Amino acid sequence: MATEPHEGPLPPAGVSNPVDSAALVAAGDLLRALAAPARIAIVLSLHEQGKCVHELVGELGFSQPLVSQHLRVLKDAGVVRGHRNGREIMYQLVDEHLTHIVTDAVLHAAEREHPHDD
C-alpha cells in the first residue's frame, strides 16, 4: 500500500495525522500570547482558582492597568475567560492544558538555568 507524500511539518511522536497549518498558526498565536513574564505569572496564579483583577494585583504586585492589559491579551488569545460576579469580573483559565504548557516551560527554563551535574 503506497502512502501519499506528506507536505508540511511532521506530526509529534504518537500522532498519526499531520498537523495542519491552521493548527500551527493557532499554536504560534497562543505561544506569543504567553510570551510575557507577567502573563505567565497570571496563568500560574489562575491555575488553582479564578480571580478578579484586584486579587491578581495584590498577589503579583503589578499595577491594575498592567494586569488588565495582560488579561485582555490572554482573553483575546483564548487563554482566559471572564464572567461577571456582581461588580467584578472573575477570570479563569479556559482549560488545564494551558497550565501544563506554562509550568513545563518554567520548569524547562529553570533546568537550563541550573543544569544537573551528571
DRENROFI-347693 format. One record per residue (C-alpha): x, y, z; residue number from 1. Coordinates in nm, 4 decimals. Example, Ala and Ser with C-alpha at 12.3 -4.5 7.8 and 13.67 -1.06 7.14 Angstrom:
BEGIN
x->1.2300; y->-0.4500; z->0.7800; pos->1 .
x->1.3670; y->-0.1060; z->0.7140; pos->2 .
! end
This chain:
BEGIN
x->0.0000; y->0.0000; z->0.0000; pos->1 .
x->0.1560; y->0.3295; z->-0.1120; pos->2 .
x->0.1396; y->0.6313; z->0.1104; pos->3 .
x->0.0777; y->0.9779; z->-0.0157; pos->4 .
x->0.3682; y->1.2200; z->0.0171; pos->5 .
x->0.3047; y->1.4456; z->0.3059; pos->6 .
x->0.3529; y->1.8184; z->0.2941; pos->7 .
x->0.4244; y->2.0393; z->0.5898; pos->8 .
x->0.5709; y->1.9532; z->0.9259; pos->9 .
x->0.5843; y->1.6049; z->1.0668; pos->10 .
x->0.3402; y->1.5237; z->1.3451; pos->11 .
x->0.4662; y->1.4822; z->1.7010; pos->12 .
x->0.5569; y->1.1286; z->1.8077; pos->13 .
x->0.2465; y->0.9189; z->1.8579; pos->14 .
x->0.0262; y->1.1397; z->1.6399; pos->15 .
x->-0.0754; y->0.9743; z->1.3151; pos->16 .
x->-0.2309; y->1.2722; z->1.1354; pos->17 .
x->-0.0128; y->1.5535; z->1.0063; pos->18 .
x->-0.0620; y->1.8843; z->1.1807; pos->19 .
x->-0.2426; y->2.1278; z->0.9568; pos->20 .
x->-0.1131; y->2.4774; z->0.9013; pos->21 .
x->-0.4108; y->2.6365; z->1.0782; pos->22 .
x->-0.3203; y->2.4476; z->1.3966; pos->23 .
x->0.0394; y->2.5669; z->1.3659; pos->24 .
x->-0.0716; y->2.9276; z->1.3268; pos->25 .
x->-0.3044; y->2.8940; z->1.6270; pos->26 .
x->-0.0237; y->2.7392; z->1.8351; pos->27 .
x->0.2068; y->3.0266; z->1.7387; pos->28 .
x->-0.0587; y->3.2803; z->1.8392; pos->29 .
x->-0.1045; y->3.1032; z->2.1720; pos->30 .
x->0.2681; y->3.0952; z->2.2444; pos->31 .
x->0.3019; y->3.4649; z->2.1557; pos->32 .
x->0.0192; y->3.5463; z->2.3990; pos->33 .
x->0.2035; y->3.3555; z->2.6717; pos->34 .
x->0.5424; y->3.5114; z->2.5920; pos->35 .
x->0.5406; y->3.7908; z->2.8539; pos->36 .
x->0.6616; y->3.7084; z->3.2077; pos->37 .
x->0.3615; y->3.8945; z->3.3559; pos->38 .
x->0.1195; y->3.6818; z->3.1517; pos->39 .
x->0.2993; y->3.3650; z->3.2618; pos->40 .
x->0.2607; y->3.4797; z->3.6233; pos->41 .
x->-0.1111; y->3.5443; z->3.5672; pos->42 .
x->-0.1645; y->3.1977; z->3.4172; pos->43 .
x->0.0189; y->3.0362; z->3.7087; pos->44 .
x->-0.1879; y->3.2399; z->3.9543; pos->45 .
x->-0.5143; y->3.1346; z->3.7900; pos->46 .
x->-0.4145; y->2.7675; z->3.7972; pos->47 .
x->-0.5768; y->2.6955; z->4.1337; pos->48 .
x->-0.8860; y->2.9139; z->4.1045; pos->49 .
x->-1.0410; y->3.2065; z->3.9252; pos->50 .
x->-0.9555; y->3.5535; z->4.0478; pos->51 .
x->-1.0593; y->3.9118; z->3.9851; pos->52 .
x->-0.8205; y->4.1871; z->3.8810; pos->53 .
x->-0.7675; y->4.3289; z->4.2310; pos->54 .
x->-0.6727; y->3.9822; z->4.3625; pos->55 .
x->-0.4153; y->3.9434; z->4.0850; pos->56 .
x->-0.2820; y->4.2944; z->4.1551; pos->57 .
x->-0.2383; y->4.2128; z->4.5250; pos->58 .
x->-0.0827; y->3.8738; z->4.4640; pos->59 .
x->0.1514; y->3.9637; z->4.1790; pos->60 .
x->0.2406; y->4.3204; z->4.2728; pos->61 .
x->0.1644; y->4.4608; z->3.9273; pos->62 .
x->-0.0399; y->4.7753; z->3.8721; pos->63 .
x->-0.4102; y->4.7400; z->3.7951; pos->64 .
x->-0.3743; y->4.8834; z->3.4417; pos->65 .
x->-0.0912; y->4.6396; z->3.3666; pos->66 .
x->-0.2876; y->4.3377; z->3.4924; pos->67 .
x->-0.5930; y->4.4482; z->3.2931; pos->68 .
x->-0.3849; y->4.4923; z->2.9779; pos->69 .
x->-0.2305; y->4.1455; z->3.0108; pos->70 .
x->-0.5684; y->3.9883; z->3.0858; pos->71 .
x->-0.7029; y->4.1455; z->2.7670; pos->72 .
x->-0.4228; y->3.9833; z->2.5639; pos->73 .
x->-0.4831; y->3.6472; z->2.7319; pos->74 .
x->-0.8585; y->3.6755; z->2.6778; pos->75 .
x->-0.8180; y->3.7669; z->2.3102; pos->76 .
x->-0.5902; y->3.4634; z->2.2680; pos->77 .
x->-0.8463; y->3.2312; z->2.4282; pos->78 .
x->-0.6301; y->3.1602; z->2.7338; pos->79 .
x->-0.8633; y->3.3092; z->2.9955; pos->80 .
x->-1.2301; y->3.3919; z->3.0127; pos->81 .
x->-1.4084; y->3.6280; z->3.2415; pos->82 .
x->-1.7518; y->3.6153; z->3.3962; pos->83 .
x->-1.9196; y->3.8915; z->3.5871; pos->84 .
x->-1.9710; y->3.8377; z->3.9574; pos->85 .
x->-2.1547; y->4.1469; z->4.0803; pos->86 .
x->-1.9308; y->4.4456; z->4.0115; pos->87 .
x->-1.6225; y->4.2353; z->3.9453; pos->88 .
x->-1.5147; y->4.0108; z->3.6623; pos->89 .
x->-1.3700; y->3.6785; z->3.7709; pos->90 .
x->-1.1038; y->3.5439; z->3.5351; pos->91 .
x->-1.0224; y->3.1774; z->3.4940; pos->92 .
x->-0.8191; y->2.9633; z->3.2581; pos->93 .
x->-1.0079; y->2.8219; z->2.9630; pos->94 .
x->-0.8622; y->2.4741; z->3.0186; pos->95 .
x->-0.5984; y->2.2778; z->3.2065; pos->96 .
x->-0.3724; y->2.2360; z->2.9008; pos->97 .
x->-0.2638; y->2.5959; z->2.9411; pos->98 .
x->-0.1301; y->2.5332; z->3.2891; pos->99 .
x->0.0746; y->2.2405; z->3.1591; pos->100 .
x->0.2234; y->2.4490; z->2.8782; pos->101 .
x->0.3279; y->2.7265; z->3.1161; pos->102 .
x->0.4532; y->2.5084; z->3.4013; pos->103 .
x->0.6508; y->2.2894; z->3.1605; pos->104 .
x->0.8105; y->2.5996; z->3.0071; pos->105 .
x->0.9001; y->2.7415; z->3.3503; pos->106 .
x->1.0434; y->2.4073; z->3.4677; pos->107 .
x->1.2411; y->2.3729; z->3.1449; pos->108 .
x->1.3834; y->2.7235; z->3.1824; pos->109 .
x->1.4783; y->2.6559; z->3.5439; pos->110 .
x->1.6550; y->2.3314; z->3.4451; pos->111 .
x->1.8505; y->2.5126; z->3.1746; pos->112 .
x->1.9478; y->2.7830; z->3.4227; pos->113 .
x->2.0604; y->2.5272; z->3.6825; pos->114 .
x->2.1582; y->2.2117; z->3.4910; pos->115 .
x->2.2127; y->1.8929; z->3.6869; pos->116 .
x->2.5749; y->1.7873; z->3.7110; pos->117 .
x->2.5928; y->1.4348; z->3.5739; pos->118 .
! end
